[in-house]
């Protein structure tokens, strides 16, 4: 996997676009909004929109937080072309449960 930082946008554009497509499709699969997920990982809705646009540099920590939130085994999964097509139904249930727990923790904590 190419580095997420330290290189120009043009050097990683294909990588960022693959991540953007996967993040967007996984979010849609979960029937969640950009706002809902951005609040959980504590980035602005605009920052999430930029990530899904695929036209901006992404910090590794943000991509790691997204992979963690989406119950993915690694950050590298997000960079695989059309990774969203390979996740199964058990992923959706597990991820929705985790998202709800994190939302409740933010509200109660």
N, C-alpha and C positions, 0 to 999 in steps of 0.2 A: 504494500500500500504506500502511496506517496505521502510525504509529510503534509500535514494540514496547515502548518505555519512555516514561516521562514522562506517561502518562495513567492514569486509574484502570482497574482490572480491568474494570469494567462497560463502559467505552468501547471496549475492545478484546476483549471476550469472544468475539465471533463470529470474530475473527481468530485468537485463541488456539485456539479449538476447531477451526478449519479446519487450522491447523498441527498440532495434536495428532492429528487423524484421519489426516492425510497421513504424519506421522512413524511412527505406529503401523502403518499399513498397509504402508509401505515396509519397516519393520523385519520385519514378518511375512513379506513377500515374500522377504526375504533369509534367512529362517529363523534369525534371530539373537535373542538374549535382550536384555532391557533391560540386564542386568548387563554383557554383552559390549560393547555399544556405549557404555554410560556410562563404562566403564573406558578406552576408547580416547580419548574426548574429555575425560576426567578430571573427570567430575562423579559424584556419588553415584548409586547405583541409585534412591534415593528422589527425587533431583532429576529423573532421567529419567522416573520414574513421574509426577511432578507435570507434566512437560511433556506427556506423553501423556494426562493427565487433561483438559487444556484449561481448567482452572479456576484457573490461576495466571499471574502476569505472567512474561514471559520476557525475559531480557536479549538484546539483539541479537547479542552475541558468541557466546552459546550456540547460538542459531538458526543463525548463520553457520557455526559449527563442525559442526553437524549437517548442514547443506546441503553443506559441503565433504566431510565423511565419506561422504555418500550420493551423491557425484559429481553434484550438481545444479548447473545453470548459475548459479543465483542463489538468494538467500534468498526472493525473491518467489515462486518456484515453490511453496514450502511453504505459502504463504498462499492459493494458488489452490484453490478448492473442488474436492475430489476429484482433486487433481493426481496422486495415486498411480495413477489409472486410465490415465494417459497415458504412463507410462514403458514402455520396451520391453525386450526380452530382453537387448540389448547393454548396457543400463544395469546389469542384475543382475550379469552377468559382470564388468564393469568395477569395480563397487562391491565385490563379494566379494573380488576380487583386492586392491583398495586396503585393505579392512578387514584381510585376512590380513597384508598387508605392515606395516600399522600395529601390529597385535598382535605380530608378530615383532620389530619395532623396539623395542617397549616391553619385551619379554622379554629381548632381547639388549643393550639399551642402557641 
